[in-house]
Amino acid sequence: MSPEVLSVEPLENFSLLLTFDNGEHRVFSVAPYLDKGIFSELRDAAYFRSVRAESGFVSWPQGQDFSPDTLYLKSTPHLSRRAS
């Protein structure tokens, strides 16, 4: 089981800066998903920035979400932030 997301910050280029409950900061790119069904709505920059962390997931108002497993396994460590 992967750690859960505590907070999320939208970044440029359709990426998310994630803080996990194990103290890690990681970057997840949403770009590969933007052509897939419901995720195409995330192309709107204002809407993309409406992301929030909720119950370990990240989600948007219209129901798009990513699970903690996907977020952790498909993200990369954020080099300028270290685990606390």
N, CA, C and O atoms as a Tinker XYZ file with bonds, in Angstrom:
   336  protein
     1  N      0.839000   -1.185000    0.000000    73     2
     2  CA     0.000000    0.000000    0.000000    64     1     3
     3  C      0.884000    1.248000    0.000000    63     2     4     5
     4  O      1.854000    1.330000    0.753000    81     3
     5  N      0.552000    2.190000   -0.825000    73     3     6
     6  CA     1.320000    3.424000   -0.965000    64     5     7
     7  C      0.907000    4.443000    0.099000    63     6     8     9
     8  O     -0.198000    4.372000    0.637000    81     7
     9  N      1.800000    5.392000    0.399000    73     7    10
    10  CA     1.412000    6.471000    1.316000    64     9    11
    11  C      0.301000    7.318000    0.707000    63    10    12    13
    12  O      0.118000    7.342000   -0.511000    81    11
    13  N     -0.435000    8.011000    1.566000    73    11    14
    14  CA    -1.531000    8.855000    1.109000    64    13    15
    15  C     -1.088000   10.296000    0.935000    63    14    16    17
    16  O     -0.135000   10.747000    1.570000    81    15
    17  N     -1.790000   11.012000    0.069000    73    15    18
    18  CA    -1.498000   12.418000   -0.197000    64    17    19
    19  C     -2.108000   13.281000    0.907000    63    18    20    21
    20  O     -3.295000   13.172000    1.218000    81    19
    21  N     -1.273000   14.138000    1.492000    73    19    22
    22  CA    -1.750000   15.092000    2.494000    64    21    23
    23  C     -2.092000   16.439000    1.878000    63    22    24    25
    24  O     -3.056000   17.094000    2.276000    81    23
    25  N     -1.271000   16.851000    0.881000    73    23    26
    26  CA    -1.522000   18.131000    0.230000    64    25    27
    27  C     -1.057000   18.059000   -1.220000    63    26    28    29
    28  O     -0.223000   17.233000   -1.592000    81    27
    29  N     -1.630000   18.959000   -2.026000    73    27    30
    30  CA    -1.310000   19.012000   -3.448000    64    29    31
    31  C     -1.213000   20.471000   -3.871000    63    30    32    33
    32  O     -1.983000   21.320000   -3.424000    81    31
    33  N     -0.253000   20.737000   -4.738000    73    31    34
    34  CA    -0.064000   22.079000   -5.298000    64    33    35
    35  C      0.072000   21.948000   -6.808000    63    34    36    37
    36  O      0.966000   21.245000   -7.280000    81    35
    37  N     -0.794000   22.610000   -7.580000    73    35    38
    38  CA    -0.654000   22.542000   -9.034000    64    37    39
    39  C      0.592000   23.301000   -9.493000    63    38    40    41
    40  O      0.903000   24.377000   -8.984000    81    39
    41  N      1.288000   22.727000  -10.449000    73    39    42
    42  CA     2.489000   23.327000  -11.029000    64    41    43
    43  C      2.258000   23.578000  -12.517000    63    42    44    45
    44  O      1.201000   23.254000  -13.058000    81    43
    45  N      3.258000   24.156000  -13.165000    73    43    46
    46  CA     3.218000   24.355000  -14.617000    64    45    47
    47  C      3.246000   23.001000  -15.328000    63    46    48    49
    48  O      3.572000   21.976000  -14.730000    81    47
    49  N      2.900000   23.020000  -16.599000    73    47    50
    50  CA     2.979000   21.830000  -17.459000    64    49    51
    51  C      2.140000   20.668000  -16.960000    63    50    52    53
    52  O      2.512000   19.508000  -17.138000    81    51
    53  N      1.006000   20.972000  -16.335000    73    51    54
    54  CA     0.073000   19.946000  -15.878000    64    53    55
    55  C      0.726000   18.936000  -14.928000    63    54    56    57
    56  O      0.530000   17.726000  -15.048000    81    55
    57  N      1.493000   19.459000  -13.999000    73    55    58
    58  CA     2.112000   18.630000  -12.969000    64    57    59
    59  C      1.576000   19.028000  -11.608000    63    58    60    61
    60  O      1.059000   20.129000  -11.419000    81    59
    61  N      1.712000   18.105000  -10.664000    73    59    62
    62  CA     1.258000   18.330000   -9.298000    64    61    63
    63  C      2.404000   18.068000   -8.333000    63    62    64    65
    64  O      3.106000   17.064000   -8.450000    81    63
    65  N      2.591000   18.971000   -7.385000    73    63    66
    66  CA     3.539000   18.747000   -6.305000    64    65    67
    67  C      2.746000   18.133000   -5.161000    63    66    68    69
    68  O      1.812000   18.743000   -4.640000    81    67
    69  N      3.124000   16.929000   -4.780000    73    67    70
    70  CA     2.395000   16.163000   -3.773000    64    69    71
    71  C      3.213000   16.034000   -2.500000    63    70    72    73
    72  O      4.427000   15.840000   -2.550000    81    71
    73  N      2.547000   16.142000   -1.367000    73    71    74
    74  CA     3.156000   15.840000   -0.081000    64    73    75
    75  C      2.440000   14.613000    0.452000    63    74    76    77
    76  O      1.223000   14.619000    0.636000    81    75
    77  N      3.209000   13.559000    0.700000    73    75    78
    78  CA     2.655000   12.293000    1.183000    64    77    79
    79  C      2.791000   12.191000    2.696000    63    78    80    81
    80  O      3.595000   12.891000    3.311000    81    79
    81  N      1.990000   11.306000    3.285000    73    79    82
    82  CA     1.995000   11.167000    4.738000    64    81    83
    83  C      3.262000   10.520000    5.295000    63    82    84    85
    84  O      3.419000   10.423000    6.512000    81    83
    85  N      4.163000   10.078000    4.423000    73    83    86
    86  CA     5.465000    9.581000    4.878000    64    85    87
    87  C      6.525000   10.695000    4.848000    63    86    88    89
    88  O      7.702000   10.438000    5.100000    81    87
    89  N      6.105000   11.928000    4.541000    73    87    90
    90  CA     7.006000   13.074000    4.507000    64    89    91
    91  C      7.635000   13.345000    3.156000    63    90    92    93
    92  O      8.322000   14.353000    2.994000    81    91
    93  N      7.420000   12.472000    2.179000    73    91    94
    94  CA     8.007000   12.677000    0.854000    64    93    95
    95  C      7.249000   13.735000    0.061000    63    94    96    97
    96  O      6.033000   13.884000    0.180000    81    95
    97  N      8.007000   14.459000   -0.750000    73    95    98
    98  CA     7.457000   15.417000   -1.715000    64    97    99
    99  C      7.795000   14.853000   -3.092000    63    98   100   101
   100  O      8.955000   14.571000   -3.392000    81    99
   101  N      6.772000   14.693000   -3.917000    73    99   102
   102  CA     6.960000   14.089000   -5.230000    64   101   103
   103  C      6.176000   14.870000   -6.276000    63   102   104   105
   104  O      5.221000   15.573000   -5.946000    81   103
   105  N      6.583000   14.747000   -7.546000    73   103   106
   106  CA     5.916000   15.435000   -8.657000    64   105   107
   107  C      5.272000   14.384000   -9.555000    63   106   108   109
   108  O      5.905000   13.413000   -9.969000    81   107
   109  N      3.983000   14.613000   -9.840000    73   107   110
   110  CA     3.202000   13.729000  -10.696000    64   109   111
   111  C      2.752000   14.513000  -11.918000    63   110   112   113
   112  O      2.183000   15.598000  -11.789000    81   111
   113  N      3.005000   13.970000  -13.099000    73   111   114
   114  CA     2.569000   14.612000  -14.337000    64   113   115
   115  C      1.210000   14.069000  -14.760000    63   114   116   117
   116  O      1.030000   12.864000  -14.931000    81   115
   117  N      0.262000   14.978000  -14.923000    73   115   118
   118  CA    -1.071000   14.619000  -15.395000    64   117   119
   119  C     -1.105000   14.601000  -16.928000    63   118   120   121
   120  O     -2.049000   14.067000  -17.512000    81   119
   121  N     -0.099000   15.171000  -17.584000    73   119   122
   122  CA    -0.075000   15.316000  -19.042000    64   121   123
   123  C     -0.399000   14.027000  -19.810000    63   122   124   125
   124  O     -1.138000   14.102000  -20.792000    81   123
   125  N      0.106000   12.860000  -19.424000    73   123   126
   126  CA    -0.206000   11.646000  -20.192000    64   125   127
   127  C     -1.685000   11.251000  -20.173000    63   126   128   129
   128  O     -2.112000   10.431000  -20.985000    81   127
   129  N     -2.456000   11.815000  -19.270000    73   127   130
   130  CA    -3.860000   11.447000  -19.105000    64   129   131
   131  C     -4.827000   12.430000  -19.775000    63   130   132   133
   132  O     -6.028000   12.166000  -19.831000    81   131
   133  N     -4.323000   13.549000  -20.279000    73   131   134
   134  CA    -5.184000   14.628000  -20.767000    64   133   135
   135  C     -6.017000   14.276000  -21.994000    63   134   136   137
   136  O     -6.990000   14.970000  -22.290000    81   135
   137  N     -5.662000   13.223000  -22.707000    73   135   138
   138  CA    -6.435000   12.797000  -23.872000    64   137   139
   139  C     -7.379000   11.642000  -23.552000    63   138   140   141
   140  O     -7.978000   11.059000  -24.455000    81   139
   141  N     -7.509000   11.316000  -22.286000    73   139   142
   142  CA    -8.299000   10.161000  -21.880000    64   141   143
   143  C     -9.602000   10.587000  -21.212000    63   142   144   145
   144  O     -9.604000   11.013000  -20.057000    81   143
   145  N    -10.697000   10.473000  -21.936000    73   143   146
   146  CA   -12.039000   10.675000  -21.399000    64   145   147
   147  C    -12.215000   11.894000  -20.520000    63   146   148   149
   148  O    -11.954000   13.024000  -20.932000    81   147
   149  N    -12.660000   11.645000  -19.310000    73   147   150
   150  CA   -13.008000   12.710000  -18.363000    64   149   151
   151  C    -11.807000   13.606000  -18.019000    63   150   152   153
   152  O    -11.993000   14.756000  -17.620000    81   151
   153  N    -10.597000   13.098000  -18.168000    73   151   154
   154  CA    -9.414000   13.887000  -17.830000    64   153   155
   155  C     -9.162000   15.032000  -18.809000    63   154   156   157
   156  O     -8.387000   15.937000  -18.501000    81   155
   157  N     -9.796000   15.013000  -19.978000    73   155   158
   158  CA    -9.583000   16.087000  -20.957000    64   157   159
   159  C    -10.014000   17.446000  -20.396000    63   158   160   161
   160  O     -9.500000   18.477000  -20.829000    81   159
   161  N    -10.942000   17.463000  -19.446000    73   159   162
   162  CA   -11.359000   18.724000  -18.812000    64   161   163
   163  C    -10.207000   19.401000  -18.075000    63   162   164   165
   164  O    -10.225000   20.613000  -17.859000    81   163
   165  N     -9.215000   18.618000  -17.697000    73   163   166
   166  CA    -8.080000   19.170000  -16.945000    64   165   167
   167  C     -7.179000   20.044000  -17.805000    63   166   168   169
   168  O     -6.283000   20.703000  -17.278000    81   167
   169  N     -7.394000   20.063000  -19.113000    73   167   170
   170  CA    -6.618000   20.940000  -20.005000    64   169   171
   171  C     -6.882000   22.411000  -19.720000    63   170   172   173
   172  O     -6.038000   23.257000  -20.012000    81   171
   173  N     -8.035000   22.724000  -19.156000    73   171   174
   174  CA    -8.358000   24.104000  -18.779000    64   173   175
   175  C     -7.526000   24.455000  -17.546000    63   174   176   177
   176  O     -7.701000   23.860000  -16.482000    81   175
   177  N     -6.623000   25.420000  -17.693000    73   175   178
   178  CA    -5.668000   25.747000  -16.624000    64   177   179
   179  C     -6.357000   26.144000  -15.325000    63   178   180   181
   180  O     -5.926000   25.727000  -14.250000    81   179
   181  N     -7.414000   26.938000  -15.406000    73   179   182
   182  CA    -8.122000   27.357000  -14.191000    64   181   183
   183  C     -8.736000   26.146000  -13.493000    63   182   184   185
   184  O     -8.667000   26.022000  -12.271000    81   183
   185  N     -9.324000   25.273000  -14.266000    73   183   186
   186  CA    -9.923000   24.067000  -13.690000    64   185   187
   187  C     -8.838000   23.161000  -13.112000    63   186   188   189
   188  O     -9.010000   22.615000  -12.022000    81   187
   189  N     -7.739000   22.994000  -13.817000    73   187   190
   190  CA    -6.632000   22.168000  -13.322000    64   189   191
   191  C     -6.188000   22.644000  -11.938000    63   190   192   193
   192  O     -5.892000   21.831000  -11.061000    81   191
   193  N     -6.143000   23.963000  -11.747000    73   191   194
   194  CA    -5.705000   24.528000  -10.462000    64   193   195
   195  C     -6.719000   24.328000   -9.339000    63   194   196   197
   196  O     -6.417000   24.631000   -8.184000    81   195
   197  N     -7.903000   23.830000   -9.647000    73   195   198
   198  CA    -8.904000   23.591000   -8.603000    64   197   199
   199  C     -8.704000   22.245000   -7.901000    63   198   200   201
   200  O     -9.560000   21.824000   -7.123000    81   199
   201  N     -7.598000   21.576000   -8.165000    73   199   202
   202  CA    -7.284000   20.288000   -7.559000    64   201   203
   203  C     -7.228000   20.403000   -6.035000    63   202   204   205
   204  O     -6.888000   21.452000   -5.489000    81   203
   205  N     -7.567000   19.302000   -5.364000    73   203   206
   206  CA    -7.487000   19.271000   -3.904000    64   205   207
   207  C     -7.126000   17.858000   -3.448000    63   206   208   209
   208  O     -7.385000   16.881000   -4.151000    81   207
   209  N     -6.530000   17.767000   -2.275000    73   207   210
   210  CA    -6.249000   16.475000   -1.652000    64   209   211
   211  C     -7.455000   16.106000   -0.804000    63   210   212   213
   212  O     -7.971000   16.922000   -0.039000    81   211
   213  N     -7.892000   14.865000   -0.953000    73   211   214
   214  CA    -9.087000   14.421000   -0.238000    64   213   215
   215  C     -8.984000   12.923000    0.047000    63   214   216   217
   216  O     -8.943000   12.112000   -0.877000    81   215
   217  N     -8.942000   12.566000    1.318000    73   215   218
   218  CA    -8.898000   11.158000    1.747000    64   217   219
   219  C     -7.748000   10.387000    1.110000    63   218   220   221
   220  O     -7.903000    9.216000    0.763000    81   219
   221  N     -6.593000   11.038000    0.953000    73   219   222
   222  CA    -5.424000   10.387000    0.395000    64   221   223
   223  C     -5.310000   10.457000   -1.113000    63   222   224   225
   224  O     -4.244000   10.169000   -1.658000    81   223
   225  N     -6.366000   10.828000   -1.796000    73   223   226
   226  CA    -6.418000   10.957000   -3.255000    64   225   227
   227  C     -6.199000   12.422000   -3.627000    63   226   228   229
   228  O     -6.134000   13.284000   -2.751000    81   227
   229  N     -6.084000   12.706000   -4.932000    73   227   230
   230  CA    -6.257000   14.068000   -5.423000    64   229   231
   231  C     -7.473000   14.038000   -6.329000    63   230   232   233
   232  O     -7.693000   13.066000   -7.051000    81   231
   233  N     -8.264000   15.103000   -6.291000    73   231   234
   234  CA    -9.486000   15.126000   -7.085000    64   233   235
   235  C     -9.822000   16.540000   -7.530000    63   234   236   237
   236  O     -9.280000   17.525000   -7.030000    81   235
   237  N    -10.742000   16.600000   -8.494000    73   235   238
   238  CA   -11.253000   17.852000   -9.051000    64   237   239
   239  C    -12.773000   17.855000   -8.898000    63   238   240   241
   240  O    -13.370000   16.798000   -8.689000    81   239
   241  N    -13.408000   19.020000   -8.998000    73   239   242
   242  CA   -14.849000   19.137000   -8.761000    64   241   243
   243  C    -15.753000   18.270000   -9.643000    63   242   244   245
   244  O    -16.832000   17.877000   -9.198000    81   243
   245  N    -15.348000   17.964000  -10.871000    73   243   246
   246  CA   -16.205000   17.183000  -11.771000    64   245   247
   247  C    -15.964000   15.675000  -11.681000    63   246   248   249
   248  O    -16.429000   14.926000  -12.541000    81   247
   249  N    -15.242000   15.219000  -10.650000    73   247   250
   250  CA   -15.095000   13.788000  -10.406000    64   249   251
   251  C    -13.804000   13.144000  -10.864000    63   250   252   253
   252  O    -13.610000   11.952000  -10.625000    81   251
   253  N    -12.919000   13.869000  -11.506000    73   251   254
   254  CA   -11.640000   13.297000  -11.879000    64   253   255
   255  C    -10.836000   13.063000  -10.592000    63   254   256   257
   256  O    -10.852000   13.886000   -9.677000    81   255
   257  N    -10.138000   11.931000  -10.544000    73   255   258
   258  CA    -9.276000   11.692000   -9.387000    64   257   259
   259  C     -8.174000   10.703000   -9.732000    63   258   260   261
   260  O     -8.238000    9.987000  -10.732000    81   259
   261  N     -7.168000   10.687000   -8.879000    73   259   262
   262  CA    -6.068000    9.740000   -8.972000    64   261   263
   263  C     -5.872000    9.128000   -7.596000    63   262   264   265
   264  O     -5.925000    9.828000   -6.585000    81   263
   265  N     -5.647000    7.832000   -7.560000    73   263   266
   266  CA    -5.473000    7.114000   -6.303000    64   265   267
   267  C     -4.066000    7.330000   -5.739000    63   266   268   269
   268  O     -3.145000    7.697000   -6.470000    81   267
   269  N     -3.911000    7.100000   -4.437000    73   267   270
   270  CA    -2.577000    7.219000   -3.837000    64   269   271
   271  C     -1.555000    6.293000   -4.515000    63   270   272   273
   272  O     -0.398000    6.676000   -4.689000    81   271
   273  N     -1.974000    5.084000   -4.896000    73   271   274
   274  CA    -1.045000    4.154000   -5.552000    64   273   275
   275  C     -0.529000    4.716000   -6.866000    63   274   276   277
   276  O      0.678000    4.724000   -7.110000    81   275
   277  N     -1.441000    5.186000   -7.717000    73   275   278
   278  CA    -1.028000    5.772000   -9.000000    64   277   279
   279  C     -0.133000    6.971000   -8.775000    63   278   280   281
   280  O      0.911000    7.099000   -9.414000    81   279
   281  N     -0.535000    7.853000   -7.871000    73   279   282
   282  CA     0.236000    9.073000   -7.618000    64   281   283
   283  C      1.636000    8.765000   -7.130000    63   282   284   285
   284  O      2.599000    9.392000   -7.571000    81   283
   285  N      1.762000    7.818000   -6.233000    73   283   286
   286  CA     3.081000    7.505000   -5.678000    64   285   287
   287  C      3.950000    6.751000   -6.680000    63   286   288   289
   288  O      5.114000    7.097000   -6.877000    81   287
   289  N      3.393000    5.733000   -7.307000    73   287   290
   290  CA     4.185000    4.892000   -8.196000    64   289   291
   291  C      4.582000    5.579000   -9.495000    63   290   292   293
   292  O      5.605000    5.229000  -10.085000    81   291
   293  N      3.787000    6.557000   -9.958000    73   291   294
   294  CA     4.068000    7.223000  -11.226000    64   293   295
   295  C      4.632000    8.634000  -11.037000    63   294   296   297
   296  O      4.699000    9.410000  -11.990000    81   295
   297  N      5.032000    8.959000   -9.824000    73   295   298
   298  CA     5.615000   10.281000   -9.560000    64   297   299
   299  C      7.118000   10.146000   -9.339000    63   298   300   301
   300  O      7.650000    9.048000   -9.179000    81   299
   301  N      7.773000   11.287000   -9.335000    73   299   302
   302  CA     9.216000   11.310000   -9.109000    64   301   303
   303  C      9.525000   12.197000   -7.903000    63   302   304   305
   304  O      8.791000   13.144000   -7.621000    81   303
   305  N     10.604000   11.893000   -7.196000    73   303   306
   306  CA    10.956000   12.726000   -6.036000    64   305   307
   307  C     11.170000   14.177000   -6.452000    63   306   308   309
   308  O     11.733000   14.457000   -7.510000    81   307
   309  N     10.720000   15.077000   -5.618000    73   307   310
   310  CA    10.917000   16.508000   -5.856000    64   309   311
   311  C     12.244000   16.868000   -5.200000    63   310   312   313
   312  O     12.374000   16.827000   -3.977000    81   311
   313  N     13.219000   17.216000   -6.017000    73   311   314
   314  CA    14.588000   17.371000   -5.542000    64   313   315
   315  C     14.829000   18.553000   -4.618000    63   314   316   317
   316  O     15.754000   18.515000   -3.806000    81   315
   317  N     14.019000   19.604000   -4.722000    73   315   318
   318  CA    14.292000   20.776000   -3.889000    64   317   319
   319  C     13.591000   20.706000   -2.535000    63   318   320   321
   320  O     13.770000   21.590000   -1.698000    81   319
   321  N     12.804000   19.670000   -2.318000    73   319   322
   322  CA    12.157000   19.489000   -1.010000    64   321   323
   323  C     12.522000   18.107000   -0.492000    63   322   324   325
   324  O     12.489000   17.125000   -1.234000    81   323
   325  N     12.861000   18.042000    0.754000    73   323   326
   326  CA    13.247000   16.784000    1.356000    64   325   327
   327  C     12.186000   16.327000    2.326000    63   326   328   329
   328  O     11.365000   17.116000    2.795000    81   327
   329  N     12.212000   15.051000    2.620000    73   327   330
   330  CA    11.274000   14.512000    3.616000    64   329   331
   331  C     11.517000   15.175000    4.959000    63   330   332   333
   332  O     12.660000   15.406000    5.354000    81   331
   333  N     10.424000   15.481000    5.661000    73   331   334
   334  CA    10.569000   16.117000    6.962000    64   333   335
   335  C     10.488000   15.097000    8.065000    63   334   336
   336  O     10.590000   15.450000    9.240000    81   335
